[in-house]
Amino acid sequence: MGKHAPRRPPRAHWVLLILGSVALFAALSVHGLVTNGGGEGARSGTGPGRTAAVPALPDAGPVLRIGAAGRVDSARMPAGSVALTFDDGPDPRWTPQILDVLRAHGAHATFFVVGSRVNRYPDLARRIVAEGHELGVHTFTHADLAVVPGWRRDLELSLTRNAIAAATGRTARLMRPPYSSTPDAVTPAALDAMRPVAAAGYLIVLADLDTDDWRRPGADAIARAATPPAGQGAVVMLHDSGGDRSQTVAALDQAIPRLQAQGYRFVTVSELRSLRLAEAVHPQTLRA
């Protein structure tokens, strides 16, 4: 019998697959930059294509665990504790300034990052983690999960989680949907979009206090909006990207020392053991 030449692998198939994946990722990134600018472009609690509806979580706390049977359990911050949270970064101009203010006052925070920006600025993601803060997922292109198809939602989450892991060696377990706000602003459609996110293993983090800092109402107004009622704990929503954040930086420099003088401590969401929730970020071994 004659000898047969070894069969070559179907390289064209893999080339097409890779090119298709690259094109899809590029399209997602461009879509996010064009339609959302990587930040809040509409009133928090609303988004592209979203309309007002009866709140689905009128009495819930800001940290949500959604069970397989659809049950929603929530947790609130204990008295005297504030979790500062920042959306839409990292940003090469504003994130370092915010990190400098936090470091100057010995405060920690949680950053809900956009995956495409983590890919662009991995050093900033590493700095956030190195200085004792934590990272959460805010989708890859700042997409409104209540209106995108399921495949797009899953891709937004996995790409962002992979971006965080590649940049920092850690896996994010917290997620904040873009265009979200406080629990009483969650619509039934938004809650439906959160269920598969929770099924993927994420804790959903909303806010007690939405500062609307992206509107740039002034540093004093932002500082007041970030201040909980006397003695109460709070998750505070701010932004470190998506526009001029100079007022946010100035507001932090006002609010943090003032609240610390009242006995408040500033912590990451996952630091609060009293919440009895899974640890938000843990080390991950990455394969070469």
C-alpha positions in Angstrom: 0.0 0.0 0.0 1.2 3.5 -0.8 2.0 6.0 1.8 -0.5 8.7 2.5 0.5 12.3 3.3 -0.6 13.4 6.8 -3.8 15.4 6.7 -3.4 19.1 7.4 -5.7 20.7 10.0 -8.4 22.9 8.5 -6.6 26.2 9.2 -9.0 28.3 7.2 -11.7 27.4 9.7 -9.7 28.7 12.6 -8.6 31.8 10.8 -12.3 32.6 10.0 -13.3 31.9 13.6 -10.5 34.2 15.0 -11.3 37.0 12.5 -15.0 36.7 13.3 -14.3 36.9 17.1 -12.0 39.9 16.6 -14.6 41.7 14.5 -17.3 41.0 17.1 -15.2 42.3 20.0 -14.3 45.4 18.0 -18.0 45.9 17.2 -18.9 45.7 20.8 -16.2 48.1 21.8 -17.2 50.6 19.1 -20.9 50.3 20.0 -20.2 51.0 23.6 -18.0 54.1 22.9 -20.5 55.5 20.3 -23.8 54.9 22.1 -22.7 55.2 25.7 -19.3 56.9 25.8 -18.3 54.5 28.5 -20.4 56.2 31.1 -23.8 57.4 32.2 -25.6 58.9 29.3 -29.1 58.9 30.8 -30.7 59.3 34.1 -29.6 56.6 36.5 -32.3 54.0 36.7 -33.2 54.5 33.1 -31.4 53.6 29.9 -31.7 53.3 26.2 -35.1 51.9 25.4 -36.2 51.7 29.1 -39.4 53.2 30.3 -40.7 53.9 33.8 -42.5 51.1 35.5 -43.6 50.0 39.0 -40.5 49.4 41.1 -39.7 45.7 41.4 -37.6 46.0 44.6 -39.2 48.8 46.7 -37.9 47.7 50.1 -34.7 45.9 49.2 -31.2 46.7 50.3 -28.5 47.5 47.8 -26.7 44.2 47.7 -28.7 41.5 46.0 -28.4 37.7 45.9 -31.0 36.1 43.6 -31.5 32.4 44.1 -32.2 29.7 41.5 -35.9 29.8 42.4 -36.0 33.5 41.8 -36.0 34.6 45.4 -34.3 37.9 46.0 -32.3 38.3 49.3 -30.8 41.7 50.0 -28.3 43.2 52.5 -27.7 46.7 53.8 -24.6 48.3 55.1 -24.2 48.3 58.8 -24.4 51.5 60.7 -21.3 53.7 60.6 -20.0 52.1 57.3 -19.9 53.6 53.9 -19.0 51.7 50.7 -17.9 54.3 48.1 -18.4 52.8 44.6 -17.2 54.2 41.3 -18.6 53.3 37.9 -17.4 53.5 34.2 -13.6 53.5 34.6 -10.8 53.1 34.7 -9.9 56.5 33.3 -6.3 57.7 32.9 -7.1 61.2 34.1 -9.7 60.8 36.9 -9.1 57.3 38.4 -5.5 58.2 39.6 -6.8 61.4 41.2 -9.6 59.5 43.0 -7.1 56.9 44.1 -4.8 59.6 45.4 -7.7 61.1 47.5 -8.7 57.7 48.9 -5.1 56.9 49.8 -4.6 60.3 51.5 -7.6 59.6 53.8 -7.0 55.9 54.3 -10.3 54.9 52.6 -11.1 51.9 50.5 -13.7 51.6 47.7 -15.2 49.4 45.1 -14.7 50.1 41.3 -17.2 48.8 38.9 -15.2 48.8 35.7 -16.0 48.6 32.0 -14.1 45.7 30.4 -13.0 47.5 27.3 -11.4 50.2 29.4 -9.6 47.6 31.6 -8.1 46.2 28.4 -7.0 49.7 27.4 -5.7 50.6 30.9 -4.6 47.4 32.7 -2.1 49.3 34.8 -4.9 51.3 36.4 -6.8 48.1 37.2 -3.7 46.7 38.8 -3.2 49.9 40.8 -6.8 49.7 42.1 -6.2 46.2 43.5 -2.7 46.9 44.8 -4.0 49.8 46.9 -6.6 47.7 48.7 -9.7 48.4 46.6 -11.8 45.9 44.8 -13.1 45.5 41.2 -16.6 44.6 40.0 -18.1 44.1 36.6 -19.9 46.9 34.8 -20.1 45.1 31.4 -17.7 45.4 28.5 -19.3 48.3 26.6 -21.6 49.8 29.2 -24.5 48.0 27.7 -28.1 48.2 29.1 -28.7 44.5 30.0 -32.4 45.0 30.1 -32.6 45.5 26.3 -29.7 43.4 24.9 -30.2 39.8 23.8 -29.0 37.0 26.1 -25.9 36.1 24.0 -24.8 39.7 24.2 -25.4 39.9 27.9 -23.3 36.7 28.5 -20.5 38.0 26.3 -20.5 41.4 28.0 -20.0 39.6 31.4 -17.4 37.1 30.3 -15.3 39.6 28.4 -15.2 41.9 31.4 -14.5 39.1 33.8 -11.6 37.9 31.6 -10.3 41.4 31.2 -10.1 41.8 35.0 -8.5 38.4 35.4 -5.9 39.1 32.7 -5.0 42.5 34.2 -5.0 41.6 37.9 -5.0 37.8 38.3 -8.3 38.1 40.2 -11.9 37.1 39.5 -14.7 39.6 40.1 -17.8 38.3 41.9 -19.6 41.7 42.1 -21.6 43.2 39.3 -23.4 46.5 38.8 -25.7 46.9 35.8 -25.2 50.1 33.8 -28.0 52.6 34.2 -28.9 51.2 37.6 -29.4 53.2 40.7 -31.2 52.5 44.0 -33.3 49.3 44.5 -36.6 51.3 44.4 -35.6 52.4 40.8 -35.4 48.8 39.6 -38.0 47.9 37.0 -39.4 44.4 36.4 -37.5 44.3 33.1 -34.3 45.3 34.9 -34.9 42.6 37.5 -35.5 40.0 34.8 -32.1 41.0 33.3 -30.4 40.6 36.7 -31.6 37.0 37.2 -29.2 35.3 34.6 -26.4 37.5 35.9 -27.0 36.2 39.4 -27.2 32.7 38.0 -23.7 33.1 36.6 -22.5 33.6 40.2 -22.5 37.4 40.7 -23.8 39.5 43.5 -25.7 42.5 42.2 -24.7 45.8 43.9 -26.9 48.8 43.5 -26.8 51.9 45.8 -28.4 53.6 48.7 -27.2 57.0 47.6 -27.0 57.9 43.9 -25.0 61.2 43.9 -25.8 62.0 40.2 -22.2 63.3 40.1 -22.2 62.7 36.3 -24.5 65.7 36.0 -21.8 67.8 37.6 -24.0 69.6 40.1 -21.0 71.0 42.0 -18.7 69.5 44.6 -20.7 70.6 47.6 -23.9 69.0 46.2 -22.1 65.8 45.4 -20.6 65.7 48.9 -24.1 66.2 50.5 -25.6 63.5 48.3 -22.8 61.1 49.4 -23.6 61.7 53.1 -25.9 59.1 54.8 -28.5 60.1 57.3 -26.8 60.4 60.7 -25.3 57.1 61.8 -26.7 55.0 59.0 -24.6 53.0 56.6 -24.8 53.3 52.8 -23.5 52.2 49.4 -22.7 55.4 47.6 -22.7 55.6 43.8 -20.1 57.8 42.1 -18.2 57.8 38.8 -14.5 57.9 37.8 -15.0 58.1 34.1 -17.4 59.2 31.4 -16.7 62.9 31.5 -15.1 65.6 33.7 -14.9 64.2 37.2 -13.1 67.1 38.9 -16.2 67.8 41.0 -16.2 64.2 42.2 -12.6 64.4 43.2 -13.2 67.6 45.1 -16.4 66.2 46.8 -14.5 63.2 48.0 -11.9 65.4 49.6 -14.7 67.1 51.5 -16.9 64.2 52.4 -14.4 61.5 53.5 -12.7 63.5 56.3 -16.0 65.0 57.5 -17.6 61.5 57.8 -14.5 60.0 59.3 -14.7 62.7 62.0 -18.2 61.4 62.8 -16.9 57.9 63.2 -17.6 56.5 59.8 -15.3 53.9 58.1 -14.9 53.5 54.4 -14.7 49.9 53.2 -15.2 47.8 50.1 -18.4 46.0 49.6 -16.9 42.6 50.3 -15.1 43.7 53.5 -18.4 43.8 55.4 -18.5 40.3 57.0 -21.9 41.2 58.6 -23.4 41.0 55.1 -22.7 37.2 55.2 -22.1 37.2 51.5 -19.5 35.3 49.4 -16.1 37.1 49.2 -16.3 39.4 46.2 -12.8 39.0 44.7 -10.4 36.1 45.1 -7.1 35.1 43.6 -7.2 33.1 40.3 -4.4 31.1 38.8 -4.0 32.1 35.2 -2.7 29.8 32.4 -0.2 31.1 30.0 
